[in-house]
Amino acid sequence: MEAFYKSVDPLEKEDIAAAIAYALTQPARVSVNEILIRPSNQEM
């Protein structure tokens, strides 16, 4: 597990802020119900 965690670049606070801003700035006709945020180099 330690090797796995060392291989993943951690998210930065700006990454989370950008996702929140995206959700909050959608038009009223758009419903954002869930957002999954994880490092792009993390396996699913």
Sequence and secondary structure as in RCSB ss.txt:
>XXXX:A:sequence
MEAFYKSVDPLEKEDIAAAIAYALTQPARVSVNEILIRPSNQEM
>XXXX:A:secstr
 HHHHHHS    HHHHHHHHHHHHTS TT          TTS  
